Amino acid sequence: MYGVYRPDDNLPLVLPSVRLAKQRLFDDPTWNHEYPPSHLGTAGFREETAKLIFGEGAEVVREGR
């Protein structure tokens, strides 16, 4: 989750501010590398996605996993 700038040579150039922000996260001992629920969509979105992927009658859908 960071921005990348590509100059004319089309090689990614990570901006110093982005590099610093990433380092601050990695240096934080409380950061657990998990995505917060807001990055996974709303509960309704996840439920409907599971139905599309596994099928409406699938065990994982019925159990809400």
All heavy atoms as TSV, in Angstrom:
chain	resi	resn	atom	element	x	y	z
A	1	MET	N	N	0.821	-1.164	0.000
A	1	MET	CA	C	0.000	0.000	0.000
A	1	MET	C	C	0.881	1.250	0.000
A	1	MET	O	O	1.056	1.901	0.999
A	1	MET	CB	C	-0.902	0.002	1.218
A	1	MET	CG	C	-1.824	-1.168	1.250
A	1	MET	SD	S	-3.005	-1.285	2.609
A	1	MET	CE	C	-2.538	-0.067	3.744
A	2	TYR	N	N	1.435	1.541	-1.117
A	2	TYR	CA	C	2.240	2.744	-1.213
A	2	TYR	C	C	2.238	3.215	-2.650
A	2	TYR	O	O	1.923	2.477	-3.564
A	2	TYR	CB	C	3.672	2.510	-0.712
A	2	TYR	CG	C	4.403	1.396	-1.403
A	2	TYR	CD1	C	5.148	1.633	-2.539
A	2	TYR	CD2	C	4.350	0.109	-0.919
A	2	TYR	CE1	C	5.821	0.618	-3.187
A	2	TYR	CE2	C	5.025	-0.913	-1.563
A	2	TYR	CZ	C	5.763	-0.654	-2.689
A	2	TYR	OH	O	6.423	-1.664	-3.311
A	3	GLY	N	N	2.599	4.469	-2.829
A	3	GLY	CA	C	2.614	5.053	-4.159
A	3	GLY	C	C	3.952	4.863	-4.839
A	3	GLY	O	O	4.984	4.834	-4.195
A	4	VAL	N	N	3.910	4.694	-6.128
A	4	VAL	CA	C	5.132	4.545	-6.913
A	4	VAL	C	C	5.059	5.515	-8.078
A	4	VAL	O	O	4.053	5.616	-8.758
A	4	VAL	CB	C	5.294	3.106	-7.433
A	4	VAL	CG1	C	6.519	2.993	-8.308
A	4	VAL	CG2	C	5.384	2.114	-6.292
A	5	TYR	N	N	6.125	6.212	-8.276
A	5	TYR	CA	C	6.243	7.137	-9.400
A	5	TYR	C	C	7.168	6.495	-10.422
A	5	TYR	O	O	8.185	5.914	-10.089
A	5	TYR	CB	C	6.826	8.460	-8.911
A	5	TYR	CG	C	7.190	9.406	-10.029
A	5	TYR	CD1	C	6.209	10.058	-10.755
A	5	TYR	CD2	C	8.518	9.619	-10.357
A	5	TYR	CE1	C	6.544	10.917	-11.787
A	5	TYR	CE2	C	8.863	10.483	-11.388
A	5	TYR	CZ	C	7.873	11.121	-12.093
A	5	TYR	OH	O	8.206	11.969	-13.116
A	6	ARG	N	N	6.807	6.570	-11.697
A	6	ARG	CA	C	7.645	6.027	-12.766
A	6	ARG	C	C	8.055	7.179	-13.687
A	6	ARG	O	O	7.226	7.700	-14.414
A	6	ARG	CB	C	6.904	4.968	-13.561
A	6	ARG	CG	C	6.674	3.703	-12.769
A	6	ARG	CD	C	5.974	2.656	-13.613
A	6	ARG	NE	N	5.693	1.479	-12.833
A	6	ARG	CZ	C	6.474	0.405	-12.788
A	6	ARG	NH1	N	7.567	0.366	-13.503
A	6	ARG	NH2	N	6.147	-0.621	-12.045
A	7	PRO	N	N	9.328	7.542	-13.656
A	7	PRO	CA	C	9.784	8.606	-14.558
A	7	PRO	C	C	9.869	8.093	-15.995
A	7	PRO	O	O	9.397	7.011	-16.317
A	7	PRO	CB	C	11.154	8.980	-13.997
A	7	PRO	CG	C	11.587	7.817	-13.192
A	7	PRO	CD	C	10.344	7.087	-12.759
A	8	ASP	N	N	10.478	8.868	-16.866
A	8	ASP	CA	C	10.521	8.537	-18.288
A	8	ASP	C	C	11.149	7.177	-18.587
A	8	ASP	O	O	10.809	6.545	-19.580
A	8	ASP	CB	C	11.280	9.617	-19.066
A	8	ASP	CG	C	10.499	10.929	-19.102
A	8	ASP	OD1	O	9.259	10.882	-18.927
A	8	ASP	OD2	O	11.128	11.975	-19.290
A	9	ASP	N	N	12.074	6.707	-17.727
A	9	ASP	CA	C	12.691	5.396	-17.976
A	9	ASP	C	C	11.780	4.242	-17.568
A	9	ASP	O	O	12.108	3.084	-17.737
A	9	ASP	CB	C	14.046	5.278	-17.282
A	9	ASP	CG	C	13.949	5.374	-15.772
A	9	ASP	OD1	O	12.825	5.406	-15.231
A	9	ASP	OD2	O	15.020	5.431	-15.139
A	10	ASN	N	N	10.603	4.549	-17.014
A	10	ASN	CA	C	9.562	3.596	-16.633
A	10	ASN	C	C	9.979	2.648	-15.511
A	10	ASN	O	O	9.333	1.656	-15.269
A	10	ASN	CB	C	9.041	2.812	-17.840
A	10	ASN	CG	C	7.639	2.295	-17.592
A	10	ASN	OD1	O	6.865	2.911	-16.863
A	10	ASN	ND2	N	7.315	1.167	-18.169
A	11	LEU	N	N	11.072	2.954	-14.818
A	11	LEU	CA	C	11.473	2.166	-13.660
A	11	LEU	C	C	10.843	2.791	-12.421
A	11	LEU	O	O	10.793	4.011	-12.298
A	11	LEU	CB	C	12.998	2.145	-13.531
A	11	LEU	CG	C	13.741	1.472	-14.677
A	11	LEU	CD1	C	15.250	1.635	-14.490
A	11	LEU	CD2	C	13.379	-0.004	-14.763
A	12	PRO	N	N	10.339	1.971	-11.500
A	12	PRO	CA	C	9.677	2.549	-10.330
A	12	PRO	C	C	10.648	3.339	-9.466
A	12	PRO	O	O	11.775	2.915	-9.221
A	12	PRO	CB	C	9.144	1.332	-9.577
A	12	PRO	CG	C	9.900	0.175	-10.105
A	12	PRO	CD	C	10.362	0.520	-11.483
A	13	LEU	N	N	10.214	4.496	-9.044
A	13	LEU	CA	C	10.983	5.347	-8.158
A	13	LEU	C	C	10.122	5.585	-6.926
A	13	LEU	O	O	9.101	6.265	-6.994
A	13	LEU	CB	C	11.311	6.687	-8.829
A	13	LEU	CG	C	11.935	7.748	-7.932
A	13	LEU	CD1	C	13.336	7.316	-7.507
A	13	LEU	CD2	C	11.992	9.073	-8.651
A	14	VAL	N	N	10.492	4.962	-5.818
A	14	VAL	CA	C	9.731	5.138	-4.590
A	14	VAL	C	C	10.145	6.477	-3.983
A	14	VAL	O	O	11.325	6.722	-3.746
A	14	VAL	CB	C	9.998	3.984	-3.600
A	14	VAL	CG1	C	9.188	4.186	-2.325
A	14	VAL	CG2	C	9.640	2.649	-4.241
A	15	LEU	N	N	9.165	7.323	-3.770
A	15	LEU	CA	C	9.435	8.644	-3.242
A	15	LEU	C	C	10.002	8.556	-1.819
A	15	LEU	O	O	9.621	7.664	-1.050
A	15	LEU	CB	C	8.157	9.475	-3.244
A	15	LEU	CG	C	7.532	9.700	-4.626
A	15	LEU	CD1	C	6.180	10.385	-4.491
A	15	LEU	CD2	C	8.460	10.512	-5.507
A	16	PRO	N	N	10.909	9.457	-1.458
A	16	PRO	CA	C	11.500	9.428	-0.113
A	16	PRO	C	C	10.454	9.464	1.004
A	16	PRO	O	O	10.604	8.793	2.019
A	16	PRO	CB	C	12.387	10.670	-0.086
A	16	PRO	CG	C	12.728	10.921	-1.516
A	16	PRO	CD	C	11.515	10.498	-2.295
A	17	SER	N	N	9.386	10.220	0.824
A	17	SER	CA	C	8.338	10.290	1.851
A	17	SER	C	C	7.645	8.939	2.030
A	17	SER	O	O	7.298	8.546	3.144
A	17	SER	CB	C	7.318	11.364	1.492
A	17	SER	OG	O	6.737	11.094	0.222
A	18	VAL	N	N	7.461	8.215	0.938
A	18	VAL	CA	C	6.841	6.887	1.006
A	18	VAL	C	C	7.804	5.907	1.664
A	18	VAL	O	O	7.420	5.102	2.513
A	18	VAL	CB	C	6.433	6.405	-0.401
A	18	VAL	CG1	C	5.927	4.977	-0.364
A	18	VAL	CG2	C	5.389	7.337	-0.992
A	19	ARG	N	N	9.063	5.983	1.308
A	19	ARG	CA	C	10.077	5.116	1.905
A	19	ARG	C	C	10.131	5.332	3.431
A	19	ARG	O	O	10.180	4.380	4.205
A	19	ARG	CB	C	11.432	5.390	1.269
A	19	ARG	CG	C	12.473	4.354	1.555
A	19	ARG	CD	C	13.773	4.641	0.804
A	19	ARG	NE	N	13.622	4.799	-0.629
A	19	ARG	CZ	C	13.568	3.792	-1.506
A	19	ARG	NH1	N	13.648	2.557	-1.091
A	19	ARG	NH2	N	13.448	4.039	-2.796
A	20	LEU	N	N	10.060	6.596	3.860
A	20	LEU	CA	C	10.091	6.925	5.285
A	20	LEU	C	C	8.841	6.392	5.991
A	20	LEU	O	O	8.932	5.814	7.083
A	20	LEU	CB	C	10.199	8.437	5.475
A	20	LEU	CG	C	10.162	8.937	6.907
A	20	LEU	CD1	C	11.347	8.406	7.707
A	20	LEU	CD2	C	10.163	10.465	6.924
A	21	ALA	N	N	7.683	6.570	5.375
A	21	ALA	CA	C	6.438	6.078	5.979
A	21	ALA	C	C	6.472	4.569	6.136
A	21	ALA	O	O	6.067	4.035	7.182
A	21	ALA	CB	C	5.245	6.510	5.125
A	22	LYS	N	N	6.951	3.862	5.123
A	22	LYS	CA	C	7.065	2.401	5.215
A	22	LYS	C	C	8.011	2.010	6.341
A	22	LYS	O	O	7.727	1.087	7.110
A	22	LYS	CB	C	7.569	1.811	3.896
A	22	LYS	CG	C	6.519	1.736	2.816
A	22	LYS	CD	C	7.071	1.234	1.506
A	22	LYS	CE	C	7.863	-0.032	1.636
A	22	LYS	NZ	N	8.415	-0.513	0.370
A	23	GLN	N	N	9.129	2.690	6.461
A	23	GLN	CA	C	10.099	2.371	7.498
A	23	GLN	C	C	9.513	2.585	8.885
A	23	GLN	O	O	9.733	1.797	9.793
A	23	GLN	CB	C	11.378	3.191	7.326
A	23	GLN	CG	C	12.515	2.693	8.195
A	23	GLN	CD	C	12.883	1.255	7.876
A	23	GLN	OE1	O	13.138	0.909	6.737
A	23	GLN	NE2	N	12.888	0.411	8.890
A	24	ARG	N	N	8.732	3.648	9.037
A	24	ARG	CA	C	8.097	3.907	10.332
A	24	ARG	C	C	7.131	2.777	10.699
A	24	ARG	O	O	7.041	2.388	11.861
A	24	ARG	CB	C	7.363	5.240	10.315
A	24	ARG	CG	C	8.292	6.421	10.378
A	24	ARG	CD	C	7.533	7.711	10.445
A	24	ARG	NE	N	8.448	8.842	10.501
A	24	ARG	CZ	C	8.075	10.100	10.437
A	24	ARG	NH1	N	6.807	10.414	10.312
A	24	ARG	NH2	N	8.970	11.060	10.494
A	25	LEU	N	N	6.409	2.271	9.714
A	25	LEU	CA	C	5.521	1.137	9.985
A	25	LEU	C	C	6.320	-0.092	10.384
A	25	LEU	O	O	6.002	-0.760	11.365
A	25	LEU	CB	C	4.675	0.813	8.742
A	25	LEU	CG	C	3.505	1.723	8.453
A	25	LEU	CD1	C	2.874	1.358	7.119
A	25	LEU	CD2	C	2.471	1.651	9.555
A	26	PHE	N	N	7.348	-0.399	9.642
A	26	PHE	CA	C	8.148	-1.593	9.924
A	26	PHE	C	C	8.853	-1.486	11.273
A	26	PHE	O	O	9.089	-2.495	11.931
A	26	PHE	CB	C	9.168	-1.846	8.820
A	26	PHE	CG	C	8.555	-2.334	7.543
A	26	PHE	CD1	C	8.850	-1.719	6.348
A	26	PHE	CD2	C	7.672	-3.403	7.524
A	26	PHE	CE1	C	8.283	-2.156	5.160
A	26	PHE	CE2	C	7.098	-3.843	6.346
A	26	PHE	CZ	C	7.401	-3.221	5.165
A	27	ASP	N	N	9.186	-0.283	11.702
A	27	ASP	CA	C	9.868	-0.085	12.977
A	27	ASP	C	C	8.922	-0.103	14.171
A	27	ASP	O	O	9.366	-0.176	15.313
A	27	ASP	CB	C	10.634	1.247	12.975
A	27	ASP	CG	C	11.840	1.213	12.056
A	27	ASP	OD1	O	12.263	0.112	11.645
A	27	ASP	OD2	O	12.357	2.310	11.732
A	28	ASP	N	N	7.623	-0.031	13.918
A	28	ASP	CA	C	6.629	0.002	14.988
A	28	ASP	C	C	6.383	-1.418	15.499
A	28	ASP	O	O	5.851	-2.262	14.776
A	28	ASP	CB	C	5.330	0.608	14.461
A	28	ASP	CG	C	4.242	0.712	15.503
A	28	ASP	OD1	O	4.409	0.193	16.634
A	28	ASP	OD2	O	3.206	1.323	15.188
A	29	PRO	N	N	6.757	-1.736	16.751
A	29	PRO	CA	C	6.597	-3.106	17.251
A	29	PRO	C	C	5.141	-3.534	17.417
A	29	PRO	O	O	4.851	-4.714	17.540
A	29	PRO	CB	C	7.315	-3.081	18.606
A	29	PRO	CG	C	7.315	-1.654	19.018
A	29	PRO	CD	C	7.334	-0.849	17.755
A	30	THR	N	N	4.203	-2.578	17.412
A	30	THR	CA	C	2.794	-2.935	17.565
A	30	THR	C	C	2.119	-3.236	16.228
A	30	THR	O	O	0.982	-3.710	16.204
A	30	THR	CB	C	2.012	-1.800	18.267
A	30	THR	OG1	O	2.029	-0.636	17.428
A	30	THR	CG2	C	2.614	-1.479	19.617
A	31	TRP	N	N	2.803	-2.970	15.121
A	31	TRP	CA	C	2.213	-3.216	13.806
A	31	TRP	C	C	2.247	-4.703	13.525
A	31	TRP	O	O	3.299	-5.343	13.585
A	31	TRP	CB	C	2.973	-2.434	12.730
A	31	TRP	CG	C	2.305	-2.444	11.395
A	31	TRP	CD1	C	1.002	-2.211	11.118
A	31	TRP	CD2	C	2.930	-2.697	10.133
A	31	TRP	NE1	N	0.767	-2.285	9.777
A	31	TRP	CE2	C	1.930	-2.591	9.145
A	31	TRP	CE3	C	4.223	-3.001	9.752
A	31	TRP	CZ2	C	2.199	-2.785	7.805
A	31	TRP	CZ3	C	4.486	-3.192	8.408
A	31	TRP	CH2	C	3.476	-3.083	7.451
A	32	ASN	N	N	1.091	-5.290	13.207
A	32	ASN	CA	C	1.003	-6.744	13.056
A	32	ASN	C	C	0.859	-7.215	11.615
A	32	ASN	O	O	0.567	-8.369	11.380
A	32	ASN	CB	C	-0.135	-7.298	13.911
A	32	ASN	CG	C	-1.475	-6.730	13.512
A	32	ASN	OD1	O	-1.628	-6.144	12.444
A	32	ASN	ND2	N	-2.461	-6.888	14.366
A	33	HIS	N	N	1.010	-6.371	10.658
A	33	HIS	CA	C	0.993	-6.716	9.233
A	33	HIS	C	C	-0.344	-7.246	8.732
A	33	HIS	O	O	-0.406	-7.827	7.669
A	33	HIS	CB	C	2.086	-7.749	8.902
A	33	HIS	CG	C	3.457	-7.286	9.224
A	33	HIS	ND1	N	4.255	-6.644	8.317
A	33	HIS	CD2	C	4.189	-7.347	10.364
A	33	HIS	CE1	C	5.410	-6.343	8.867
A	33	HIS	NE2	N	5.397	-6.749	10.117
A	34	GLU	N	N	-1.396	-7.086	9.500
A	34	GLU	CA	C	-2.706	-7.541	9.051
A	34	GLU	C	C	-3.485	-6.378	8.456
A	34	GLU	O	O	-3.319	-5.235	8.864
A	34	GLU	CB	C	-3.496	-8.134	10.213
A	34	GLU	CG	C	-2.914	-9.445	10.699
A	34	GLU	CD	C	-3.805	-10.104	11.720
A	34	GLU	OE1	O	-5.019	-9.809	11.753
A	34	GLU	OE2	O	-3.289	-10.910	12.484
A	35	TYR	N	N	-4.351	-6.702	7.503
A	35	TYR	CA	C	-5.206	-5.675	6.926
A	35	TYR	C	C	-6.353	-5.381	7.882
A	35	TYR	O	O	-6.957	-6.293	8.430
A	35	TYR	CB	C	-5.795	-6.133	5.589
A	35	TYR	CG	C	-4.791	-6.230	4.487
A	35	TYR	CD1	C	-4.360	-7.462	4.009
A	35	TYR	CD2	C	-4.265	-5.081	3.920
A	35	TYR	CE1	C	-3.433	-7.539	2.986
A	35	TYR	CE2	C	-3.332	-5.153	2.902
A	35	TYR	CZ	C	-2.925	-6.385	2.435
A	35	TYR	OH	O	-2.008	-6.455	1.426
A	36	PRO	N	N	-6.692	-4.117	8.077
A	36	PRO	CA	C	-7.860	-3.809	8.909
A	36	PRO	C	C	-9.129	-4.224	8.165
A	36	PRO	O	O	-9.137	-4.329	6.933
A	36	PRO	CB	C	-7.792	-2.299	9.079
A	36	PRO	CG	C	-6.966	-1.808	7.948
A	36	PRO	CD	C	-6.030	-2.925	7.583
A	37	PRO	N	N	-10.216	-4.480	8.901
A	37	PRO	CA	C	-11.461	-4.899	8.254
A	37	PRO	C	C	-11.928	-3.954	7.158
A	37	PRO	O	O	-12.542	-4.392	6.186
A	37	PRO	CB	C	-12.469	-4.938	9.412
A	37	PRO	CG	C	-11.638	-5.133	10.629
A	37	PRO	CD	C	-10.330	-4.430	10.351
A	38	SER	N	N	-11.612	-2.678	7.270
A	38	SER	CA	C	-12.061	-1.723	6.261
A	38	SER	C	C	-11.446	-2.010	4.895
A	38	SER	O	O	-11.995	-1.619	3.869
A	38	SER	CB	C	-11.715	-0.297	6.686
A	38	SER	OG	O	-10.312	-0.147	6.795
A	39	HIS	N	N	-10.323	-2.715	4.843
A	39	HIS	CA	C	-9.691	-3.056	3.577
A	39	HIS	C	C	-10.306	-4.307	2.945
A	39	HIS	O	O	-9.978	-4.672	1.834
A	39	HIS	CB	C	-8.191	-3.282	3.760
A	39	HIS	CG	C	-7.431	-2.017	3.945
A	39	HIS	ND1	N	-7.440	-1.316	5.115
A	39	HIS	CD2	C	-6.654	-1.320	3.083
A	39	HIS	CE1	C	-6.681	-0.253	4.991
A	39	HIS	NE2	N	-6.204	-0.214	3.776
A	40	LEU	N	N	-11.158	-4.979	3.689
A	40	LEU	CA	C	-11.757	-6.211	3.193
A	40	LEU	C	C	-13.187	-6.012	2.712
A	40	LEU	O	O	-13.818	-6.951	2.274
A	40	LEU	CB	C	-11.736	-7.273	4.301
A	40	LEU	CG	C	-10.353	-7.593	4.854
A	40	LEU	CD1	C	-10.480	-8.557	6.033
A	40	LEU	CD2	C	-9.441	-8.163	3.789
A	41	GLY	N	N	-13.691	-4.806	2.787
A	41	GLY	CA	C	-15.049	-4.518	2.344
A	41	GLY	C	C	-16.051	-4.705	3.471
A	41	GLY	O	O	-15.732	-5.198	4.548
A	42	THR	N	N	-17.274	-4.326	3.205
A	42	THR	CA	C	-18.325	-4.462	4.209
A	42	THR	C	C	-18.705	-5.928	4.369
A	42	THR	O	O	-18.433	-6.760	3.502
A	42	THR	CB	C	-19.577	-3.672	3.799
A	42	THR	OG1	O	-20.099	-4.244	2.597
A	42	THR	CG2	C	-19.266	-2.189	3.605
A	43	ALA	N	N	-19.359	-6.235	5.471
A	43	ALA	CA	C	-19.782	-7.618	5.730
A	43	ALA	C	C	-20.676	-8.126	4.593
A	43	ALA	O	O	-20.517	-9.254	4.122
A	43	ALA	CB	C	-20.504	-7.702	7.064
A	44	GLY	N	N	-21.602	-7.289	4.145
A	44	GLY	CA	C	-22.487	-7.701	3.045
A	44	GLY	C	C	-21.729	-8.000	1.768
A	44	GLY	O	O	-22.032	-8.967	1.063
A	45	PHE	N	N	-20.731	-7.181	1.471
A	45	PHE	CA	C	-19.902	-7.406	0.281
A	45	PHE	C	C	-19.167	-8.742	0.390
A	45	PHE	O	O	-19.130	-9.531	-0.555
A	45	PHE	CB	C	-18.904	-6.260	0.120
A	45	PHE	CG	C	-17.919	-6.474	-0.992
A	45	PHE	CD1	C	-18.285	-6.251	-2.310
A	45	PHE	CD2	C	-16.629	-6.909	-0.716
A	45	PHE	CE1	C	-17.379	-6.457	-3.344
A	45	PHE	CE2	C	-15.721	-7.114	-1.738
A	45	PHE	CZ	C	-16.095	-6.888	-3.055
A	46	ARG	N	N	-18.584	-9.015	1.565
A	46	ARG	CA	C	-17.859	-10.274	1.756
A	46	ARG	C	C	-18.784	-11.475	1.644
A	46	ARG	O	O	-18.434	-12.503	1.044
A	46	ARG	CB	C	-17.146	-10.258	3.104
A	46	ARG	CG	C	-16.013	-9.243	3.175
A	46	ARG	CD	C	-15.165	-9.411	4.414
A	46	ARG	NE	N	-15.904	-9.432	5.660
A	46	ARG	CZ	C	-16.169	-8.361	6.404
A	46	ARG	NH1	N	-15.749	-7.172	6.028
A	46	ARG	NH2	N	-16.844	-8.480	7.527
A	47	GLU	N	N	-19.987	-11.360	2.201
A	47	GLU	CA	C	-20.950	-12.461	2.137
A	47	GLU	C	C	-21.357	-12.760	0.694
A	47	GLU	O	O	-21.391	-13.924	0.274
A	47	GLU	CB	C	-22.184	-12.122	2.975
A	47	GLU	CG	C	-21.904	-12.104	4.462
A	47	GLU	CD	C	-23.021	-11.424	5.249
A	47	GLU	OE1	O	-24.074	-11.065	4.671
A	47	GLU	OE2	O	-22.821	-11.238	6.467
A	48	GLU	N	N	-21.675	-11.718	-0.060
A	48	GLU	CA	C	-22.083	-11.913	-1.457
A	48	GLU	C	C	-20.920	-12.435	-2.307
A	48	GLU	O	O	-21.121	-13.248	-3.207
A	48	GLU	CB	C	-22.647	-10.616	-2.039
A	48	GLU	CG	C	-23.936	-10.160	-1.384
A	48	GLU	CD	C	-25.042	-11.214	-1.443
A	48	GLU	OE1	O	-25.253	-11.823	-2.514
A	48	GLU	OE2	O	-25.684	-11.441	-0.403
A	49	THR	N	N	-19.713	-11.981	-2.028
A	49	THR	CA	C	-18.540	-12.466	-2.747
A	49	THR	C	C	-18.338	-13.947	-2.484
A	49	THR	O	O	-18.051	-14.723	-3.403
A	49	THR	CB	C	-17.289	-11.669	-2.337
A	49	THR	OG1	O	-17.505	-10.292	-2.647
A	49	THR	CG2	C	-16.051	-12.152	-3.069
A	50	ALA	N	N	-18.500	-14.360	-1.230
A	50	ALA	CA	C	-18.361	-15.779	-0.889
A	50	ALA	C	C	-19.392	-16.624	-1.634
A	50	ALA	O	O	-19.079	-17.707	-2.134
A	50	ALA	CB	C	-18.496	-15.976	0.617
A	51	LYS	N	N	-20.607	-16.110	-1.757
A	51	LYS	CA	C	-21.644	-16.839	-2.500
A	51	LYS	C	C	-21.251	-17.004	-3.966
A	51	LYS	O	O	-21.468	-18.060	-4.557
A	51	LYS	CB	C	-22.983	-16.104	-2.403
A	51	LYS	CG	C	-23.622	-16.179	-1.041
A	51	LYS	CD	C	-24.908	-15.354	-1.032
A	51	LYS	CE	C	-25.477	-15.222	0.351
A	51	LYS	NZ	N	-26.673	-14.343	0.360
A	52	LEU	N	N	-20.695	-15.949	-4.537
A	52	LEU	CA	C	-20.272	-16.036	-5.941
A	52	LEU	C	C	-19.128	-17.024	-6.129
A	52	LEU	O	O	-19.087	-17.773	-7.099
A	52	LEU	CB	C	-19.826	-14.657	-6.441
A	52	LEU	CG	C	-20.923	-13.647	-6.731
A	52	LEU	CD1	C	-20.317	-12.275	-7.012
A	52	LEU	CD2	C	-21.747	-14.102	-7.935
A	53	ILE	N	N	-18.188	-17.016	-5.214
A	53	ILE	CA	C	-17.012	-17.863	-5.356
A	53	ILE	C	C	-17.314	-19.323	-5.030
A	53	ILE	O	O	-16.937	-20.226	-5.785
A	53	ILE	CB	C	-15.865	-17.341	-4.451
A	53	ILE	CG1	C	-15.392	-15.986	-4.969
A	53	ILE	CG2	C	-14.715	-18.338	-4.388
A	53	ILE	CD1	C	-14.411	-15.280	-4.064
A	54	PHE	N	N	-17.996	-19.572	-3.898
A	54	PHE	CA	C	-18.189	-20.943	-3.423
A	54	PHE	C	C	-19.549	-21.532	-3.769
A	54	PHE	O	O	-19.735	-22.741	-3.702
A	54	PHE	CB	C	-18.001	-21.003	-1.908
A	54	PHE	CG	C	-16.646	-20.580	-1.460
A	54	PHE	CD1	C	-16.470	-19.397	-0.754
A	54	PHE	CD2	C	-15.520	-21.343	-1.753
A	54	PHE	CE1	C	-15.217	-18.992	-0.335
A	54	PHE	CE2	C	-14.266	-20.948	-1.337
A	54	PHE	CZ	C	-14.108	-19.772	-0.634
A	55	GLY	N	N	-20.521	-20.683	-4.106
A	55	GLY	CA	C	-21.882	-21.150	-4.355
A	55	GLY	C	C	-22.739	-20.915	-3.118
A	55	GLY	O	O	-22.272	-21.038	-1.985
A	56	GLU	N	N	-23.990	-20.563	-3.353
A	56	GLU	CA	C	-24.855	-20.160	-2.251
A	56	GLU	C	C	-25.071	-21.250	-1.217
A	56	GLU	O	O	-25.225	-20.984	-0.036
A	56	GLU	CB	C	-26.215	-19.687	-2.791
A	56	GLU	CG	C	-26.690	-18.478	-2.071
A	56	GLU	CD	C	-27.815	-17.772	-2.796
A	56	GLU	OE1	O	-27.640	-17.419	-3.962
A	56	GLU	OE2	O	-28.862	-17.606	-2.156
A	57	GLY	N	N	-25.060	-22.512	-1.640
A	57	GLY	CA	C	-25.297	-23.609	-0.694
A	57	GLY	C	C	-24.050	-24.176	-0.065
A	57	GLY	O	O	-24.123	-25.143	0.697
A	58	ALA	N	N	-22.907	-23.596	-0.340
A	58	ALA	CA	C	-21.642	-24.138	0.165
A	58	ALA	C	C	-21.575	-24.063	1.694
A	58	ALA	O	O	-22.108	-23.144	2.318
A	58	ALA	CB	C	-20.463	-23.390	-0.441
A	59	GLU	N	N	-20.890	-25.031	2.268
A	59	GLU	CA	C	-20.753	-25.092	3.725
A	59	GLU	C	C	-20.123	-23.824	4.293
A	59	GLU	O	O	-20.570	-23.306	5.320
A	59	GLU	CB	C	-19.905	-26.312	4.092
A	59	GLU	CG	C	-19.774	-26.556	5.580
A	59	GLU	CD	C	-18.990	-27.824	5.862
A	59	GLU	OE1	O	-18.880	-28.694	4.988
A	59	GLU	OE2	O	-18.475	-27.916	6.991
A	60	VAL	N	N	-19.095	-23.328	3.647
A	60	VAL	CA	C	-18.433	-22.115	4.155
A	60	VAL	C	C	-19.383	-20.926	4.164
A	60	VAL	O	O	-19.299	-20.068	5.039
A	60	VAL	CB	C	-17.137	-21.768	3.363
A	60	VAL	CG1	C	-16.102	-22.829	3.540
A	60	VAL	CG2	C	-17.425	-21.506	1.911
A	61	VAL	N	N	-20.306	-20.868	3.217
A	61	VAL	CA	C	-21.270	-19.776	3.155
A	61	VAL	C	C	-22.321	-19.970	4.248
A	61	VAL	O	O	-22.650	-19.024	4.976
A	61	VAL	CB	C	-21.935	-19.693	1.770
A	61	VAL	CG1	C	-23.062	-18.677	1.750
A	61	VAL	CG2	C	-20.886	-19.356	0.705
A	62	ARG	N	N	-22.827	-21.185	4.397
A	62	ARG	CA	C	-23.840	-21.459	5.413
A	62	ARG	C	C	-23.311	-21.189	6.825
A	62	ARG	O	O	-24.022	-20.690	7.680
A	62	ARG	CB	C	-24.321	-22.903	5.320
A	62	ARG	CG	C	-25.184	-23.208	4.125
A	62	ARG	CD	C	-25.902	-24.555	4.255
A	62	ARG	NE	N	-25.056	-25.630	4.750
A	62	ARG	CZ	C	-24.297	-26.432	3.994
A	62	ARG	NH1	N	-24.266	-26.263	2.691
A	62	ARG	NH2	N	-23.587	-27.394	4.539
A	63	GLU	N	N	-22.034	-21.501	7.046
A	63	GLU	CA	C	-21.442	-21.312	8.372
A	63	GLU	C	C	-20.912	-19.897	8.585
A	63	GLU	O	O	-20.476	-19.554	9.672
A	63	GLU	CB	C	-20.304	-22.311	8.583
A	63	GLU	CG	C	-20.802	-23.744	8.636
A	63	GLU	CD	C	-19.660	-24.738	8.774
A	63	GLU	OE1	O	-18.487	-24.317	8.765
A	63	GLU	OE2	O	-19.949	-25.941	8.874
A	64	GLY	N	N	-20.926	-19.087	7.529
A	64	GLY	CA	C	-20.469	-17.710	7.632
A	64	GLY	C	C	-18.969	-17.582	7.842
A	64	GLY	O	O	-18.499	-16.658	8.481
A	65	ARG	N	N	-18.201	-18.518	7.265
A	65	ARG	CA	C	-16.746	-18.460	7.418
A	65	ARG	C	C	-16.104	-17.583	6.391
A	65	ARG	O	O	-16.489	-17.317	5.360
A	65	ARG	CB	C	-16.128	-19.855	7.293
A	65	ARG	CG	C	-16.521	-20.738	8.455
A	65	ARG	CD	C	-15.742	-22.013	8.445
A	65	ARG	NE	N	-16.391	-22.967	7.545
A	65	ARG	CZ	C	-15.765	-23.959	6.911
A	65	ARG	NH1	N	-14.488	-24.119	7.042
A	65	ARG	NH2	N	-16.413	-24.784	6.151
